[in-house]
Amino acid sequence: MPDVLSSEEVEQLTQASDRIVESCNSDGPYVQIRPGIVEEPAFHPLLACSPTIPLLVQLLSPNIHLHTTAIIYKFPQITDDEETIRQRGWHRDIGITEDLGHNNLIRAGIKVGYCLTDFHQPHSGFTMFAEGSHLEKTPLQIPAGEVDPINAVDLCLNAGDAFLFENRIFHTSAPNLSNRTSKFIIMFAPIGVLGLVIPTLMTTGTELFEVMGKFALTVLLGLGIHLFVVLPLFLKLIAKENPLNQYRAMAPALLTAFSTASSSATLPLTMDCVRKRAGVSNKVTSFTLPLGATVNMDGTALFECVVVVFLAQLFGVEMGFVTQFSVVVMALLTSIGVAGIPSASLVAIIVILNAAGFEPDQITIGVGIVYVVDRILDMCRTAVNVFGDSCAAVVIGKTEGESGYYENLDDTEDDSST
């Protein structure tokens, strides 16, 4: 049941849980506290939680009975430790001994769990269940050499979510391996891209590599013209500043943008360079650069246009003037909403290709082909995006009547070299 608790309720319950767990001296990676939980005022609203309680009433009818409460707390652990990974502790709780209203009633109950953390965060810990294990009459069977049963399920819940399970289901608390899992999946990304490219390669032959090289060079040429011709003219004609000073001032940020391929990750350094090295006021910097990191994606818009035209030529899709003009408009609009993270523009390209009339299989293969050379192009266009943001900040600052730019540039370069 998603979003049962609000963020405020999660925060209150987390603070109460942390306080209780800190008062319990435990050296192990896992602690479960039962006594005194119902006396904690922060947990009282859970007894009348509107999303879950009506469902419990439907399932248990009049035989509803609060038997016990507990805090299950999984301390952060290093997941590379093999011994830690094997400390699962699969178990099921058969603790209900009271007759819940009828002599023939099966003595089992329903547990409600409220998540106070995101299970997918590395080292946060998560809960696993053995599906169908409430029907087992014998202890849980785990294959030799394994730590979990074959039917183990990871719920991957978020903070504020709730889950209901029968008291007899085997479950365990485990260290979160999501970081390792994501790395494992990423390892297969090149193989997946190869699988997308091979069908087209078999059709077009080795000429595809020549075409992809020309495509990459076209993108780099367009980015180079924008970076070394358009933006410098922008600074020279409007801001009346020497573009070479801007390149020197933004050198650390451009290097970081190129290496990370993320304008959002580079934003703190971009603001520092524009404010301290270029000399733009904090008022202009703090307004234009955070906004520009999301909105001003000039390199991304250029890249998206080239990709659509390239794939149209590759697959023989006819694009008239109206279609090409609409692609340019959509590229400008979608670049505004693209996240400042690596390869985020590929999502926008899928939207544009759909609107331009490409077939689904053409989109799938086309995006896979572009992905082959996307990393280096992503690094380059991110640097262009960051430099474009800094130029906009300088121009806006000049229109606000600011002066004295780049006066401290030599001093900051000496400090950085030192």
N, C-alpha and C positions, 0 to 999 in steps of 0.2 A: 504494500500500500504506500505509494509515493507521497511525499510532502505532508505527512500526518502532523508533524511538528513544525512550527515556524522557526526561523533563525533565532529569534529572541528566546523561545522556549528551549531550543537546543543549547544555547549559551548558558541559560540558567541551570539546566540539568547537568551540563558539563562541569560547571563550577562546583555544584553540589557533589557530583561524583568524584571529582579530583580531591575535594576536601576530605571526603570519607576515605578514599583510597590512601591519601597521604597519611592519615591517622593510623592506617593499618601497616604494620611493619612486615613487609614481604620482600624476600630476596629473589624469588622466582620470577619468570617472565609472564606469569599468568596469576591472577587473583580473582576469586569470586567471594563476594561479601553478601551475606544474607541478613544477619541480625541488625536490627535498628533501621532498616531501610524505610519501613512504613512510617516511622516517626519523623522522617525528614520532610519538612513542609514542601520542598521543591517538587517532590514526587507525587503529592496528593492529587494534582490535576490529572494525572495519568489514569486515576481510577474512574474518571468521568470523561475520558477522551472521546469526543463525539464521532470520529471516523471508525474507531475500533470497537468500542463497547457495544453499539447496536449489532455489529456482526457477531460478536461473542454471544449476545443474547439469542440471536437466531440459531446459532450452532448448538448452544447448550440448553436452550429453552429455560425452564425455571431452575435447572440444576446448576446455576452459576454460583461459584464459591471462590473467593480469593484465598488461595492456599499459601503462597509464598512469593516473595520478591527478592531480587538479587541484582547486584551490579557485577557485570562481567568485564574485567579490565585487562586488556592485553598491552603489556609494556612494549615500547619499540625494541626491535631486535635486529641484529645483523643477519641478513638472509643468506649470506655466503657460508655461514657456519652449518655444516651438514648435520651436526648433532642437534642444533636448534630446530632445523627444518623437520626433523623426525619427531620432535616433541609435540605430537598432535593431541593425544589423550581422547580418542573417540569414546563417547559414552552416551547413554540415554538415561533420563531421569524417571524413575518409577517411585515417586515419593508421596503419592496421594493414597492415604490409607483410610480417609474418611468416607463414609457412605454419603453420596451427594444427592440423596433424596429417594432412592429406590434400591432395594436389596439386590436386584438383578442388573444394576447399572455397572457398566465396565468402569473400573477405577483408573481412568486416564483423563488427562485434561488438555487444555490448549494453552500454550504459552504465547505471550505477546512480547516481542522484542522491539525496543525503540533504539534506533541507531543514532549515536551522538557524534559519529565521525564518518568520513567517506571511506568505505572499505577499499577503494581502489588506490588510495594514497600509499606510496611505498613505506613499509615498516609500521603501518598503522595497525595491522592485525585485522583479521576478518573471521567470519563464522562460516563453516562448511557443514552441509547436511548430507546424509546418505539417503537418497530418495527411495521411498518404499520400505525403509528399514523398520517401520512400525509393525510390519507384518512378520518380521523375523522372529522365530522362536528360539534361536540359538545366538550366541555372541557374534558380533560383527566380524565377518571374514575379510581380511586384508591380504591381498596376494603377497607372496614372498618377495622381499626386496623392495616393496612399495610402502608408502606411508599413509596412503588413502585407499578406501575401497573403490571399486570400479565405478560405482554409481554416485560418487561424491559430486556435490553441486556447490559452487561458489556463487552467492547471491549478488555480489557486486552492488551493494546498496549505497545510498548517499545519506548524509546527515539529515535527520528529520523523517526518514522513511521508517515504516514499521513492517514487521513480518510476523505471521502467525504459524505455529507448527504444533503438531501433536506431541504430547509429553513423552511418547514412547519412541520418537524418531532419534536415531543416533546422530549426534552433532559434536562439533569440536571447534575450538578456537585455535587459529593457526597464524603464523607470521605471514605478512602480506608479500606475495611474490610477484605483484603486478609489474614492478620495475624489471624484474628478470623476464617476465612474460612478454612485455612490450619489446624488450631487446631481442627476444627470440623471434617475435613476429617480424621485426624490422630486418633481421638477418635474411629473411626470405623475400624482401622487397625487390632486390635485383633479379631474382629468379622469376618473380611475377611479372616484372617489366619485360624480361626476356621472352616470356610466354606471350605477352601482348604484341611484341615486335615481330616475332618469328613469322606469323602468318603473312604479314605485309612484306616481310623480307623475302619470303618464298615466292611471292607474286611479282615483286618489283626487281628482285635480284640485288646485287651489291650496289646498284645505283642509289639505293635508299641512303647509304652512308654519305654519298656525295651530296644528296639533296639535304640531308640533315646538317651537313657541314655548311652548306650555303645558307640554310635557315639560321644557324647559330651566328654566322658571320653577319647576316643581315640585321639580326637583333643587336649585336655588338656595335655595328656601324651606326644604327639608329640611336642607341644609347650614347655612343661617343659624340655624335653630332649635337645631341641635346645637352650633354655634359660640358663639352668644350667649345660649343658655338652659341647655342641658344641662351643658356643660363648666364655665361659671361656677358653677352650683349645685354641681357636683362639687367645685370648689375651695373654695367658701364653707362647705359643710356638712361636708366630710370633712377638708380641709386647714386650715380656719379662716383662709383668706387672702383678701385683697381681689382679685377677678378683674381689676380695672382695672390693678393693678400687673403682673399676668401679661401682659396685652395690651401694656403699655408695654415690658416686658422682652423680649418675643418679637417686637416690631415688625420688626427687621431680618431675622430668620429668616422671618417670615411673608411679607414682601415678596419675599425671594429664592425662597421656595417657590412663591409665586404666579407669579413671572416665569419660573422654570425648569420648573415642573410636575414636579419630581423631588425626592422626599424624600431620596433617597440623595445627590444633589448638594448638598442643603441641610444635610445632617447635620453637617458640621464647624461651620457657623455656628450651627446649633441647639444643639449642645453648648456652644459658646462663650457664647451668650446665656443658657442655663440655668445655666451655672456662674458666669459673671462678673456678669451683670445680675440674675438671679433669686436667686443665692446658694446654689444647691444644691451639695452636696459633689461632688468629683470621683469619689468611690466610687460614688455613686448615679447620677450623670450617665453615666459610662462604661459602666455596665451597662444602664440602662434605655433610653437613647436609641438606641444601635445596634440593640438588640433591637426597640424600638418602631418604628424606621424600616422594618422588614420585617414585623413581626407586627401592630402596632396600626394597621390601615388602616380606621378607623371611617368616614371620609368615602367611601372606596372601596366599602365594604360597603353603605352607604346608596345610593350611586349604582347599584350593580349591581341592587339590589332594584327601584328605580324603573324602570330600563331594562327588566327582564323584564316587569313589569306593563304598562308602556307598549307594548311590542311585542305582548304578548298582546291588549291592547285593539285595537291597530292591525290585527292579522291575524285577530282573532276566535277566538283560542285560549282554550278554557275552562280556568280554573284554580280548582279547589276550595280549600277551606281547607287540606287536607293538602298539596296542591301548593304553595300559597303559603308554608306553614310550611317545607316542604323547601327552597324557594327562599331563604328567609331564612337557614336553616342553611348551605346551600351558599355563599351570599354571604359569610357570616362565615368559613367555612373557606377558600374560595378567596382571599379578601382577605389572609389570612395568607401565602399563597405568592406573591402578586403582587409582581413586582419594583418597586422604587422608581424607575421611569423613566416618561416620558410615555406615556400611552395603553396602559400594560401591562394595565389592567383589562379591555380589550376581549377579550383572550385568555380571561380567566376567564369573561366573559359568554358566550362561545361554548360553553364547557363547561356552564354553567348552562342555557342555552337548549336544548342537546341533551338534558339530563336532564329538562327541563320538557316535552318532547314536541313541540318545534317542528320543522318540516320543514327540510331542508337549504337549500332556496331561500329560505325565510323567514328563516333565520339569516343568509344572505349579504346579502339586501336589508336586513334589520333592522340589522345591524352597519354597513352603509354609511350608512344614515340617521342612526344615532347618531353616526357619525364626523363628520358635517357640523358638529355643535355640540359635539363632544367637547373641543376644545382649551380653550375658555374654562371648561367645566365641570371639566376636568382640573386647570386652574390653581387653581380654587376648592377642589376636594376635596383637593388636595395641601396647601394652606394649612391646611385643617381637620385633616388627618392630622398635620401637624407640630405644630399647637397641642395636639392631643390627646396627642401624645407628651410634650410639655413639661408638661402638666397631670399626667400620670401620674408623671413624675419628681418633681414637687413633692409630690404626695400620698405617694409612697413615701418621700421624704426626711422628711416630717413623721412618718410612722409609725415611722421609725428614730430619732426623737427630735431631729431637727435643728431649728434655730431661726435667727432673724436673717435671714430672707429679705427681699430687696429693699432692704436697708439701703444698698447701694452703687449703687442704681439711678440716683439723681440724678447721682452723680459720673460714671458711665459714659455717661449721656446727654450731659453737658457735654463729656466727652472726644470723643465721636463727633461732636458738633456742631462742636467746634473743628477 
